[in-house]
Amino acid sequence: DLLADRTLTRLVVWSFLTGRDSAVIRKDAQLGRLVELMQARLAAIGVTISRAHLELSILISITSVIGWSIAGPALERAMGHAEGRSAGELRDGLQQMLRAYLAI
């Protein structure tokens, strides 16, 4: 939902393109903590998953959302859809795909 904000999206992309993202995405920074917390939460509900598998699913999620926020509306128009899909539809579809991938 946050990436529906075009200004925020531009700032996120700018941080990746300029290398200013390292404080956030390093393994020992916020992204690393996110992976650890998710792995612990999944373990608490009885789902054991490797860190590498979870990291890949997070990578897929983040790049999908950023890609959708940048190119989604144009791609929707190119496919002949005047009204683009909502952020909720993207979130629901992505959740279904990731749950299947993670076998949860």
C-alpha positions in Angstrom: 0.0 0.0 0.0 2.9 2.4 0.8 4.3 2.0 -2.7 1.0 3.3 -4.2 2.5 6.7 -3.2 4.5 7.7 -6.4 6.9 10.0 -4.5 7.8 7.2 -2.0 8.3 4.8 -4.9 10.7 7.2 -6.6 12.6 7.6 -3.4 12.9 3.8 -2.9 14.1 3.3 -6.5 16.5 6.2 -6.2 18.0 4.7 -3.1 18.6 1.4 -4.9 20.0 3.0 -8.0 22.4 5.3 -6.0 23.6 2.7 -3.5 22.1 4.5 -0.6 20.0 1.4 0.3 22.8 -0.5 2.0 21.9 0.6 5.5 18.4 -0.9 5.0 19.0 -4.1 2.9 22.2 -5.5 4.3 21.9 -8.9 6.0 22.7 -7.3 9.4 20.3 -4.4 8.8 16.5 -4.1 8.6 16.0 -6.6 5.8 18.1 -9.2 7.7 16.0 -8.6 10.8 12.8 -9.0 8.8 14.0 -12.4 7.5 14.8 -13.5 11.1 11.5 -12.3 12.5 9.6 -14.0 9.7 11.5 -17.2 10.1 10.8 -17.2 13.9 7.1 -16.5 13.3 6.8 -19.3 10.8 8.7 -21.7 13.2 6.2 -20.6 16.0 3.3 -21.9 13.9 5.1 -25.1 12.9 6.5 -24.1 9.5 10.3 -24.8 9.1 11.8 -23.0 6.2 15.4 -22.4 5.2 16.7 -18.9 5.3 17.7 -19.0 1.7 14.2 -20.0 0.7 12.6 -17.3 2.8 15.1 -14.7 1.5 14.2 -15.6 -2.1 10.5 -15.2 -1.4 11.1 -11.8 0.2 13.2 -10.8 -2.9 10.4 -11.9 -5.2 7.8 -9.9 -3.1 9.8 -6.7 -2.9 10.8 -6.6 -6.6 7.2 -7.5 -7.6 5.7 -4.7 -5.6 8.3 -2.1 -6.7 7.9 -3.2 -10.3 4.1 -3.0 -10.1 4.3 0.5 -8.5 6.5 1.7 -11.3 5.2 -0.1 -14.4 1.9 -1.6 -13.3 -0.5 1.1 -14.7 1.3 1.3 -18.1 1.3 -2.5 -18.4 -2.3 -2.7 -17.5 -3.1 -0.2 -20.2 -1.0 -2.1 -22.7 -3.1 -5.2 -21.9 -6.2 -3.3 -22.7 -7.4 -2.6 -19.2 -8.5 1.0 -18.7 -8.7 0.6 -15.0 -5.7 -0.9 -13.3 -5.8 -3.6 -10.7 -5.9 -2.3 -7.1 -3.1 -2.7 -4.6 -5.3 -5.1 -2.8 -5.6 -7.4 -5.8 -1.9 -7.3 -6.2 -1.4 -8.1 -2.5 -3.9 -11.0 -2.6 -2.4 -12.5 -5.7 1.2 -12.2 -4.4 0.2 -13.7 -1.1 -1.4 -16.7 -2.8 1.7 -17.2 -5.0 4.1 -16.9 -2.1 2.1 -19.2 0.2 2.2 -21.8 -2.6 5.9 -21.3 -3.1 6.7 -21.5 0.6 4.2 -24.4 1.0 2.4 -22.8 3.9 
